[in-house]
């Protein structure tokens, strides 16, 4: 979503007040932000929460 919106992980880290390494882990799915942070990210990127979550990836991992 960051690429689609023309934003960088550095920009996002500044907006949410988190270390760039933390945001990098979110982007590579090494860690997940809290729901409150996800809601803030959705607002910042002007998208829906479900745009930030790849449900199809979750479904394929469960099989």
PQR file with spaces between the fields and no chain letter, atoms N, CA, C, O and H, PARSE charges and radii, in Angstrom:
ATOM       1  N    UNK     1       0.830   -1.190    0.000 -0.4000 1.5000
ATOM       2  CA   UNK     1       0.000    0.000    0.000 -0.0000 2.0000
ATOM       3  C    UNK     1       0.873    1.251    0.000  0.5500 1.7000
ATOM       4  O    UNK     1       0.509    2.258   -0.606 -0.5500 1.4000
ATOM       5  N    UNK     2       2.017    1.195    0.672 -0.4000 1.5000
ATOM       6  CA   UNK     2       2.915    2.357    0.682 -0.0000 2.0000
ATOM       7  C    UNK     2       3.335    2.720   -0.738  0.5500 1.7000
ATOM       8  O    UNK     2       3.297    3.890   -1.120 -0.5500 1.4000
ATOM       9  H    UNK     2       2.312    0.377    1.164  0.4000 1.0000
ATOM      10  N    UNK     3       3.728    1.736   -1.508 -0.4000 1.5000
ATOM      11  CA   UNK     3       4.162    1.996   -2.883 -0.0000 2.0000
ATOM      12  C    UNK     3       3.011    2.570   -3.698  0.5500 1.7000
ATOM      13  O    UNK     3       3.177    3.535   -4.445 -0.5500 1.4000
ATOM      14  H    UNK     3       3.759    0.786   -1.198  0.4000 1.0000
ATOM      15  N    UNK     4       1.841    1.958   -3.540 -0.4000 1.5000
ATOM      16  CA   UNK     4       0.663    2.425   -4.274 -0.0000 2.0000
ATOM      17  C    UNK     4       0.348    3.889   -3.969  0.5500 1.7000
ATOM      18  O    UNK     4      -0.093    4.630   -4.848 -0.5500 1.4000
ATOM      19  H    UNK     4       1.706    1.174   -2.933  0.4000 1.0000
ATOM      20  N    UNK     5       0.576    4.300   -2.728 -0.4000 1.5000
ATOM      21  CA   UNK     5       0.290    5.674   -2.312 -0.0000 2.0000
ATOM      22  C    UNK     5       1.492    6.607   -2.468  0.5500 1.7000
ATOM      23  O    UNK     5       1.408    7.789   -2.136 -0.5500 1.4000
ATOM      24  H    UNK     5       0.935    3.698   -2.015  0.4000 1.0000
ATOM      25  N    UNK     6       2.616    6.073   -2.977 -0.4000 1.5000
ATOM      26  CA   UNK     6       3.799    6.911   -3.196 -0.0000 2.0000
ATOM      27  C    UNK     6       4.490    7.331   -1.914  0.5500 1.7000
ATOM      28  O    UNK     6       5.091    8.404   -1.848 -0.5500 1.4000
ATOM      29  H    UNK     6       2.684    5.113   -3.247  0.4000 1.0000
ATOM      30  N    UNK     7       4.407    6.493   -0.899 -0.4000 1.5000
ATOM      31  CA   UNK     7       5.001    6.787    0.410 -0.0000 2.0000
ATOM      32  C    UNK     7       6.105    5.781    0.704  0.5500 1.7000
ATOM      33  O    UNK     7       6.167    4.712    0.097 -0.5500 1.4000
ATOM      34  H    UNK     7       3.919    5.621   -0.952  0.4000 1.0000
ATOM      35  N    UNK     8       6.975    6.139    1.644 -0.4000 1.5000
ATOM      36  CA   UNK     8       8.059    5.252    2.036 -0.0000 2.0000
ATOM      37  C    UNK     8       7.840    4.761    3.468  0.5500 1.7000
ATOM      38  O    UNK     8       7.050    5.328    4.223 -0.5500 1.4000
ATOM      39  H    UNK     8       6.925    7.008    2.137  0.4000 1.0000
ATOM      40  N    UNK     9       8.554    3.701    3.819 -0.4000 1.5000
ATOM      41  CA   UNK     9       8.458    3.217    5.191 -0.0000 2.0000
ATOM      42  C    UNK     9       9.045    4.247    6.162  0.5500 1.7000
ATOM      43  O    UNK     9       8.613    4.334    7.311 -0.5500 1.4000
ATOM      44  H    UNK     9       9.196    3.240    3.206  0.4000 1.0000
ATOM      45  N    UNK    10      10.022    5.020    5.704 -0.4000 1.5000
ATOM      46  CA   UNK    10      10.578    6.088    6.550 -0.0000 2.0000
ATOM      47  C    UNK    10       9.497    7.131    6.839  0.5500 1.7000
ATOM      48  O    UNK    10       9.350    7.572    7.979 -0.5500 1.4000
ATOM      49  H    UNK    10      10.373    4.949    4.771  0.4000 1.0000
ATOM      50  N    UNK    11       8.752    7.519    5.828 -0.4000 1.5000
ATOM      51  CA   UNK    11       7.654    8.468    6.010 -0.0000 2.0000
ATOM      52  C    UNK    11       6.657    7.915    7.031  0.5500 1.7000
ATOM      53  O    UNK    11       6.230    8.624    7.942 -0.5500 1.4000
ATOM      54  H    UNK    11       8.871    7.160    4.902  0.4000 1.0000
ATOM      55  N    UNK    12       6.293    6.639    6.867 -0.4000 1.5000
ATOM      56  CA   UNK    12       5.317    6.037    7.775 -0.0000 2.0000
ATOM      57  C    UNK    12       5.852    6.003    9.204  0.5500 1.7000
ATOM      58  O    UNK    12       5.119    6.291   10.150 -0.5500 1.4000
ATOM      59  H    UNK    12       6.640    6.063    6.127  0.4000 1.0000
ATOM      60  N    UNK    13       7.118    5.654    9.361 -0.4000 1.5000
ATOM      61  CA   UNK    13       7.688    5.604   10.713 -0.0000 2.0000
ATOM      62  C    UNK    13       7.628    6.976   11.380  0.5500 1.7000
ATOM      63  O    UNK    13       7.368    7.071   12.580 -0.5500 1.4000
ATOM      64  H    UNK    13       7.713    5.420    8.592  0.4000 1.0000
ATOM      65  N    UNK    14       7.866    8.034   10.613 -0.4000 1.5000
ATOM      66  CA   UNK    14       7.782    9.386   11.161 -0.0000 2.0000
ATOM      67  C    UNK    14       6.344    9.735   11.542  0.5500 1.7000
ATOM      68  O    UNK    14       6.112   10.376   12.566 -0.5500 1.4000
ATOM      69  H    UNK    14       8.077    7.956    9.638  0.4000 1.0000
ATOM      70  N    UNK    15       5.392    9.321   10.732 -0.4000 1.5000
ATOM      71  CA   UNK    15       3.987    9.647   10.978 -0.0000 2.0000
ATOM      72  C    UNK    15       3.431    8.950   12.213  0.5500 1.7000
ATOM      73  O    UNK    15       2.636    9.528   12.954 -0.5500 1.4000
ATOM      74  H    UNK    15       5.581    8.799    9.899  0.4000 1.0000
ATOM      75  N    UNK    16       3.853    7.702   12.434 -0.4000 1.5000
ATOM      76  CA   UNK    16       3.306    6.943   13.560 -0.0000 2.0000
ATOM      77  C    UNK    16       4.232    6.946   14.781  0.5500 1.7000
ATOM      78  O    UNK    16       3.902    6.366   15.815 -0.5500 1.4000
ATOM      79  H    UNK    16       4.500    7.232   11.832  0.4000 1.0000
ATOM      80  N    UNK    17       5.382    7.595   14.659 -0.4000 1.5000
ATOM      81  CA   UNK    17       6.294    7.707   15.789 -0.0000 2.0000
ATOM      82  C    UNK    17       6.967    6.405   16.172  0.5500 1.7000
ATOM      83  O    UNK    17       7.205    6.150   17.353 -0.5500 1.4000
ATOM      84  H    UNK    17       5.650    8.066   13.819  0.4000 1.0000
ATOM      85  N    UNK    18       7.273    5.588   15.194 -0.4000 1.5000
ATOM      86  CA   UNK    18       7.930    4.308   15.448 -0.0000 2.0000
ATOM      87  C    UNK    18       9.286    4.277   14.756  0.5500 1.7000
ATOM      88  O    UNK    18       9.519    4.996   13.784 -0.5500 1.4000
ATOM      89  H    UNK    18       7.080    5.796   14.235  0.4000 1.0000
ATOM      90  N    UNK    19      10.165    3.445   15.265 -0.4000 1.5000
ATOM      91  CA   UNK    19      11.485    3.257   14.684 -0.0000 2.0000
ATOM      92  C    UNK    19      11.337    2.702   13.261  0.5500 1.7000
ATOM      93  O    UNK    19      10.484    1.845   13.027 -0.5500 1.4000
ATOM      94  H    UNK    19       9.975    2.861   16.055  0.4000 1.0000
ATOM      95  N    UNK    20      12.151    3.175   12.308 -0.4000 1.5000
ATOM      96  CA   UNK    20      12.073    2.643   10.934 -0.0000 2.0000
ATOM      97  C    UNK    20      12.253    1.131   10.863  0.5500 1.7000
ATOM      98  O    UNK    20      11.665    0.487    9.994 -0.5500 1.4000
ATOM      99  H    UNK    20      12.844    3.871   12.498  0.4000 1.0000
ATOM     100  N    UNK    21      13.051    0.550   11.755 -0.4000 1.5000
ATOM     101  CA   UNK    21      13.239   -0.904   11.754 -0.0000 2.0000
ATOM     102  C    UNK    21      11.932   -1.625   12.106  0.5500 1.7000
ATOM     103  O    UNK    21      11.648   -2.697   11.572 -0.5500 1.4000
ATOM     104  H    UNK    21      13.529    1.074   12.461  0.4000 1.0000
ATOM     105  N    UNK    22      11.149   -1.038   12.996 -0.4000 1.5000
ATOM     106  CA   UNK    22       9.855   -1.617   13.368 -0.0000 2.0000
ATOM     107  C    UNK    22       8.914   -1.605   12.173  0.5500 1.7000
ATOM     108  O    UNK    22       8.253   -2.603   11.887 -0.5500 1.4000
ATOM     109  H    UNK    22      11.380   -0.167   13.430  0.4000 1.0000
ATOM     110  N    UNK    23       8.854   -0.483   11.482 -0.4000 1.5000
ATOM     111  CA   UNK    23       7.981   -0.366   10.308 -0.0000 2.0000
ATOM     112  C    UNK    23       8.442   -1.330    9.226  0.5500 1.7000
ATOM     113  O    UNK    23       7.613   -1.927    8.539 -0.5500 1.4000
ATOM     114  H    UNK    23       9.391    0.328   11.715  0.4000 1.0000
ATOM     115  N    UNK    24       9.737   -1.489    9.065 -0.4000 1.5000
ATOM     116  CA   UNK    24      10.269   -2.441    8.092 -0.0000 2.0000
ATOM     117  C    UNK    24       9.785   -3.857    8.397  0.5500 1.7000
ATOM     118  O    UNK    24       9.440   -4.606    7.483 -0.5500 1.4000
ATOM     119  H    UNK    24      10.410   -1.004    9.623  0.4000 1.0000
ATOM     120  N    UNK    25       9.757   -4.222    9.674 -0.4000 1.5000
ATOM     121  CA   UNK    25       9.260   -5.553   10.063 -0.0000 2.0000
ATOM     122  C    UNK    25       7.785   -5.700    9.727  0.5500 1.7000
ATOM     123  O    UNK    25       7.345   -6.774    9.317 -0.5500 1.4000
ATOM     124  H    UNK    25      10.037   -3.613   10.416  0.4000 1.0000
ATOM     125  N    UNK    26       7.014   -4.619    9.899 -0.4000 1.5000
ATOM     126  CA   UNK    26       5.601   -4.670    9.517 -0.0000 2.0000
ATOM     127  C    UNK    26       5.473   -4.932    8.020  0.5500 1.7000
ATOM     128  O    UNK    26       4.654   -5.743    7.586 -0.5500 1.4000
ATOM     129  H    UNK    26       7.372   -3.747   10.232  0.4000 1.0000
ATOM     130  N    UNK    27       6.289   -4.238    7.244 -0.4000 1.5000
ATOM     131  CA   UNK    27       6.196   -4.334    5.785 -0.0000 2.0000
ATOM     132  C    UNK    27       6.600   -5.705    5.261  0.5500 1.7000
ATOM     133  O    UNK    27       6.130   -6.131    4.205 -0.5500 1.4000
ATOM     134  H    UNK    27       6.954   -3.580    7.597  0.4000 1.0000
ATOM     135  N    UNK    28       7.464   -6.395    5.989 -0.4000 1.5000
ATOM     136  CA   UNK    28       7.898   -7.728    5.571 -0.0000 2.0000
ATOM     137  C    UNK    28       7.161   -8.832    6.319  0.5500 1.7000
ATOM     138  O    UNK    28       7.491  -10.010    6.183 -0.5500 1.4000
ATOM     139  H    UNK    28       7.845   -6.048    6.847  0.4000 1.0000
ATOM     140  N    UNK    29       6.168   -8.449    7.103 -0.4000 1.5000
ATOM     141  CA   UNK    29       5.343   -9.360    7.890 -0.0000 2.0000
ATOM     142  C    UNK    29       6.144  -10.108    8.951  0.5500 1.7000
ATOM     143  O    UNK    29       5.781  -11.214    9.350 -0.5500 1.4000
ATOM     144  H    UNK    29       5.899   -7.492    7.213  0.4000 1.0000
ATOM     145  N    UNK    30       7.235   -9.495    9.402 -0.4000 1.5000
ATOM     146  CA   UNK    30       8.013  -10.060   10.491 -0.0000 2.0000
ATOM     147  C    UNK    30       7.405   -9.741   11.844  0.5500 1.7000
ATOM     148  O    UNK    30       7.703  -10.398   12.841 -0.5500 1.4000
ATOM     149  H    UNK    30       7.530   -8.596    9.077  0.4000 1.0000
ATOM     150  N    UNK    31       6.562   -8.740   11.870 -0.4000 1.5000
ATOM     151  CA   UNK    31       5.843   -8.319   13.078 -0.0000 2.0000
ATOM     152  C    UNK    31       4.586   -7.595   12.613  0.5500 1.7000
ATOM     153  O    UNK    31       4.479   -7.193   11.454 -0.5500 1.4000
ATOM     154  H    UNK    31       6.320   -8.206   11.059  0.4000 1.0000
ATOM     155  N    UNK    32       3.642   -7.436   13.525 -0.4000 1.5000
ATOM     156  CA   UNK    32       2.397   -6.753   13.191 -0.0000 2.0000
ATOM     157  C    UNK    32       2.170   -5.596   14.155  0.5500 1.7000
ATOM     158  O    UNK    32       2.434   -5.707   15.352 -0.5500 1.4000
ATOM     159  H    UNK    32       3.729   -7.762   14.466  0.4000 1.0000
ATOM     160  N    UNK    33       1.677   -4.486   13.615 -0.4000 1.5000
ATOM     161  CA   UNK    33       1.335   -3.357   14.494 -0.0000 2.0000
ATOM     162  C    UNK    33       0.051   -3.671   15.262  0.5500 1.7000
ATOM     163  O    UNK    33      -0.689   -4.591   14.912 -0.5500 1.4000
ATOM     164  H    UNK    33       1.463   -4.396   12.643  0.4000 1.0000
ATOM     165  N    UNK    34      -0.196   -2.904   16.296 -0.4000 1.5000
ATOM     166  CA   UNK    34      -1.450   -3.053   17.040 -0.0000 2.0000
ATOM     167  C    UNK    34      -2.614   -2.623   16.150  0.5500 1.7000
ATOM     168  O    UNK    34      -2.422   -1.967   15.126 -0.5500 1.4000
ATOM     169  H    UNK    34       0.405   -2.156   16.581  0.4000 1.0000
ATOM     170  N    UNK    35      -3.795   -2.997   16.552 -0.4000 1.5000
ATOM     171  CA   UNK    35      -4.983   -2.598   15.802 -0.0000 2.0000
ATOM     172  C    UNK    35      -5.108   -1.080   15.754  0.5500 1.7000
ATOM     173  O    UNK    35      -5.460   -0.517   14.717 -0.5500 1.4000
ATOM     174  H    UNK    35      -3.950   -3.530   17.383  0.4000 1.0000
ATOM     175  N    UNK    36      -4.823   -0.421   16.862 -0.4000 1.5000
ATOM     176  CA   UNK    36      -4.898    1.045   16.894 -0.0000 2.0000
ATOM     177  C    UNK    36      -3.915    1.656   15.890  0.5500 1.7000
ATOM     178  O    UNK    36      -4.246    2.621   15.201 -0.5500 1.4000
ATOM     179  H    UNK    36      -4.537   -0.878   17.704  0.4000 1.0000
ATOM     180  N    UNK    37      -2.725    1.098   15.812 -0.4000 1.5000
ATOM     181  CA   UNK    37      -1.738    1.606   14.855 -0.0000 2.0000
ATOM     182  C    UNK    37      -2.186    1.315   13.429  0.5500 1.7000
ATOM     183  O    UNK    37      -2.015    2.153   12.544 -0.5500 1.4000
ATOM     184  H    UNK    37      -2.456    0.314   16.371  0.4000 1.0000
ATOM     185  N    UNK    38      -2.755    0.143   13.200 -0.4000 1.5000
ATOM     186  CA   UNK    38      -3.270   -0.193   11.860 -0.0000 2.0000
ATOM     187  C    UNK    38      -4.345    0.806   11.446  0.5500 1.7000
ATOM     188  O    UNK    38      -4.396    1.222   10.288 -0.5500 1.4000
ATOM     189  H    UNK    38      -2.894   -0.538   13.919  0.4000 1.0000
ATOM     190  N    UNK    39      -5.194    1.188   12.380 -0.4000 1.5000
ATOM     191  CA   UNK    39      -6.251    2.151   12.076 -0.0000 2.0000
ATOM     192  C    UNK    39      -5.642    3.505   11.712  0.5500 1.7000
ATOM     193  O    UNK    39      -6.110    4.174   10.790 -0.5500 1.4000
ATOM     194  H    UNK    39      -5.152    0.851   13.321  0.4000 1.0000
ATOM     195  N    UNK    40      -4.602    3.903   12.434 -0.4000 1.5000
ATOM     196  CA   UNK    40      -3.927    5.161   12.135 -0.0000 2.0000
ATOM     197  C    UNK    40      -3.265    5.104   10.755  0.5500 1.7000
ATOM     198  O    UNK    40      -3.327    6.069    9.993 -0.5500 1.4000
ATOM     199  H    UNK    40      -4.222    3.359   13.183  0.4000 1.0000
ATOM     200  N    UNK    41      -2.636    3.978   10.438 -0.4000 1.5000
ATOM     201  CA   UNK    41      -1.999    3.808    9.132 -0.0000 2.0000
ATOM     202  C    UNK    41      -3.040    3.904    8.023  0.5500 1.7000
ATOM     203  O    UNK    41      -2.804    4.553    7.004 -0.5500 1.4000
ATOM     204  H    UNK    41      -2.585    3.194   11.057  0.4000 1.0000
ATOM     205  N    UNK    42      -4.179    3.269    8.213 -0.4000 1.5000
ATOM     206  CA   UNK    42      -5.253    3.338    7.214 -0.0000 2.0000
ATOM     207  C    UNK    42      -5.700    4.782    7.004  0.5500 1.7000
ATOM     208  O    UNK    42      -5.949    5.201    5.873 -0.5500 1.4000
ATOM     209  H    UNK    42      -4.371    2.742    9.041  0.4000 1.0000
ATOM     210  N    UNK    43      -5.802    5.533    8.081 -0.4000 1.5000
ATOM     211  CA   UNK    43      -6.180    6.948    7.957 -0.0000 2.0000
ATOM     212  C    UNK    43      -5.110    7.726    7.200  0.5500 1.7000
ATOM     213  O    UNK    43      -5.422    8.511    6.305 -0.5500 1.4000
ATOM     214  H    UNK    43      -5.600    5.192    9.000  0.4000 1.0000
ATOM     215  N    UNK    44      -3.860    7.506    7.559 -0.4000 1.5000
ATOM     216  CA   UNK    44      -2.760    8.226    6.907 -0.0000 2.0000
ATOM     217  C    UNK    44      -2.686    7.923    5.414  0.5500 1.7000
ATOM     218  O    UNK    44      -2.410    8.808    4.604 -0.5500 1.4000
ATOM     219  H    UNK    44      -3.607    6.868    8.287  0.4000 1.0000
ATOM     220  N    UNK    45      -2.935    6.663    5.059 -0.4000 1.5000
ATOM     221  CA   UNK    45      -2.848    6.255    3.657 -0.0000 2.0000
ATOM     222  C    UNK    45      -4.178    6.403    2.918  0.5500 1.7000
ATOM     223  O    UNK    45      -4.280    6.106    1.728 -0.5500 1.4000
ATOM     224  H    UNK    45      -3.159    5.944    5.716  0.4000 1.0000
ATOM     225  N    UNK    46      -5.190    6.867    3.647 -0.4000 1.5000
ATOM     226  CA   UNK    46      -6.526    7.061    3.071 -0.0000 2.0000
ATOM     227  C    UNK    46      -7.007    5.791    2.371  0.5500 1.7000
ATOM     228  O    UNK    46      -7.352    5.786    1.190 -0.5500 1.4000
ATOM     229  H    UNK    46      -5.107    7.109    4.614  0.4000 1.0000
ATOM     230  N    UNK    47      -7.011    4.705    3.167 -0.4000 1.5000
ATOM     231  CA   UNK    47      -7.478    3.424    2.650 -0.0000 2.0000
ATOM     232  C    UNK    47      -8.261    2.716    3.757  0.5500 1.7000
ATOM     233  O    UNK    47      -8.343    3.205    4.884 -0.5500 1.4000
ATOM     234  H    UNK    47      -6.731    4.709    4.127  0.4000 1.0000
ATOM     235  N    UNK    48      -8.821    1.582    3.428 -0.4000 1.5000
ATOM     236  CA   UNK    48      -9.549    0.780    4.405 -0.0000 2.0000
ATOM     237  C    UNK    48      -8.591   -0.173    5.108  0.5500 1.7000
ATOM     238  O    UNK    48      -7.546   -0.532    4.565 -0.5500 1.4000
ATOM     239  H    UNK    48      -8.755    1.184    2.513  0.4000 1.0000
ATOM     240  N    UNK    49      -8.952   -0.574    6.305 -0.4000 1.5000
ATOM     241  CA   UNK    49      -8.126   -1.533    7.041 -0.0000 2.0000
ATOM     242  C    UNK    49      -7.882   -2.798    6.233  0.5500 1.7000
ATOM     243  O    UNK    49      -6.764   -3.313    6.211 -0.5500 1.4000
ATOM     244  H    UNK    49      -9.800   -0.283    6.746  0.4000 1.0000
ATOM     245  N    UNK    50      -8.912   -3.303    5.570 -0.4000 1.5000
ATOM     246  CA   UNK    50      -8.726   -4.545    4.821 -0.0000 2.0000
ATOM     247  C    UNK    50      -7.796   -4.377    3.627  0.5500 1.7000
ATOM     248  O    UNK    50      -7.325   -5.375    3.080 -0.5500 1.4000
ATOM     249  H    UNK    50      -9.820   -2.885    5.587  0.4000 1.0000
ATOM     250  N    UNK    51      -7.517   -3.144    3.206 -0.4000 1.5000
ATOM     251  CA   UNK    51      -6.525   -2.916    2.159 -0.0000 2.0000
ATOM     252  C    UNK    51      -5.113   -3.181    2.671  0.5500 1.7000
ATOM     253  O    UNK    51      -4.201   -3.416    1.879 -0.5500 1.4000
ATOM     254  H    UNK    51      -7.899   -2.334    3.650  0.4000 1.0000
ATOM     255  N    UNK    52      -4.931   -3.145    3.979 -0.4000 1.5000
ATOM     256  CA   UNK    52      -3.620   -3.344    4.588 -0.0000 2.0000
ATOM     257  C    UNK    52      -3.350   -4.805    4.931  0.5500 1.7000
ATOM     258  O    UNK    52      -2.216   -5.172    5.241 -0.5500 1.4000
ATOM     259  H    UNK    52      -5.672   -2.954    4.622  0.4000 1.0000
ATOM     260  N    UNK    53      -4.385   -5.635    4.878 -0.4000 1.5000
ATOM     261  CA   UNK    53      -4.258   -7.044    5.253 -0.0000 2.0000
ATOM     262  C    UNK    53      -4.527   -7.904    4.033  0.5500 1.7000
ATOM     263  O    UNK    53      -5.511   -7.704    3.322 -0.5500 1.4000
ATOM     264  H    UNK    53      -5.306   -5.336    4.627  0.4000 1.0000
ATOM     265  N    UNK    54      -3.649   -8.855    3.802 -0.4000 1.5000
ATOM     266  CA   UNK    54      -3.817   -9.762    2.661 -0.0000 2.0000
ATOM     267  C    UNK    54      -4.504  -11.035    3.140  0.5500 1.7000
ATOM     268  O    UNK    54      -3.846  -11.990    3.551 -0.5500 1.4000
ATOM     269  H    UNK    54      -2.850   -9.016    4.380  0.4000 1.0000
ATOM     270  N    UNK    55      -5.819  -11.036    3.081 -0.4000 1.5000
ATOM     271  CA   UNK    55      -6.573  -12.187    3.552 -0.0000 2.0000
ATOM     272  C    UNK    55      -6.299  -13.430    2.713  0.5500 1.7000
ATOM     273  O    UNK    55      -6.290  -14.544    3.237 -0.5500 1.4000
ATOM     274  H    UNK    55      -6.353  -10.260    2.747  0.4000 1.0000
ATOM     275  N    UNK    56      -6.078  -13.246    1.419 -0.4000 1.5000
ATOM     276  CA   UNK    56      -5.803  -14.409    0.553 -0.0000 2.0000
ATOM     277  C    UNK    56      -4.513  -15.094    0.948  0.5500 1.7000
ATOM     278  O    UNK    56      -4.407  -16.315    0.824 -0.5500 1.4000
ATOM     279  H    UNK    56      -6.086  -12.341    0.993  0.4000 1.0000
ATOM     280  N    UNK    57      -3.525  -14.344    1.422 -0.4000 1.5000
ATOM     281  CA   UNK    57      -2.260  -14.931    1.882 -0.0000 2.0000
ATOM     282  C    UNK    57      -2.510  -15.764    3.146  0.5500 1.7000
ATOM     283  O    UNK    57      -1.927  -16.837    3.308 -0.5500 1.4000
ATOM     284  H    UNK    57      -3.611  -13.353    1.523  0.4000 1.0000
ATOM     285  N    UNK    58      -3.367  -15.275    4.031 -0.4000 1.5000
ATOM     286  CA   UNK    58      -3.698  -16.001    5.246 -0.0000 2.0000
ATOM     287  C    UNK    58      -4.412  -17.300    4.901  0.5500 1.7000
ATOM     288  O    UNK    58      -4.106  -18.345    5.476 -0.5500 1.4000
ATOM     289  H    UNK    58      -3.840  -14.404    3.900  0.4000 1.0000
ATOM     290  N    UNK    59      -5.352  -17.250    3.981 -0.4000 1.5000
ATOM     291  CA   UNK    59      -6.108  -18.424    3.595 -0.0000 2.0000
ATOM     292  C    UNK    59      -5.195  -19.490    2.993  0.5500 1.7000
ATOM     293  O    UNK    59      -5.365  -20.675    3.282 -0.5500 1.4000
ATOM     294  H    UNK    59      -5.601  -16.401    3.514  0.4000 1.0000
ATOM     295  N    UNK    60      -4.241  -19.096    2.172 -0.4000 1.5000
ATOM     296  CA   UNK    60      -3.360  -20.079    1.547 -0.0000 2.0000
ATOM     297  C    UNK    60      -2.400  -20.698    2.562  0.5500 1.7000
ATOM     298  O    UNK    60      -1.959  -21.831    2.368 -0.5500 1.4000
ATOM     299  H    UNK    60      -4.103  -18.134    1.938  0.4000 1.0000
ATOM     300  N    UNK    61      -2.065  -19.984    3.639 -0.4000 1.5000
ATOM     301  CA   UNK    61      -1.186  -20.519    4.684 -0.0000 2.0000
ATOM     302  C    UNK    61      -1.917  -21.518    5.573  0.5500 1.7000
ATOM     303  O    UNK    61      -1.278  -22.362    6.202 -0.5500 1.4000
ATOM     304  H    UNK    61      -2.424  -19.064    3.796  0.4000 1.0000
ATOM     305  N    UNK    62      -3.222  -21.439    5.634 -0.4000 1.5000
ATOM     306  CA   UNK    62      -3.998  -22.328    6.500 -0.0000 2.0000
ATOM     307  C    UNK    62      -4.242  -23.674    5.858  0.5500 1.7000
ATOM     308  O    UNK    62      -4.589  -24.632    6.549 -0.5500 1.4000
ATOM     309  H    UNK    62      -3.740  -20.754    5.122  0.4000 1.0000
ATOM     310  N    UNK    63      -4.071  -23.769    4.565 -0.4000 1.5000
ATOM     311  CA   UNK    63      -4.366  -25.025    3.854 -0.0000 2.0000
ATOM     312  C    UNK    63      -3.295  -26.045    4.046  0.5500 1.7000
ATOM     313  O    UNK    63      -3.394  -27.151    3.514 -0.5500 1.4000
ATOM     314  H    UNK    63      -3.789  -22.991    4.004  0.4000 1.0000
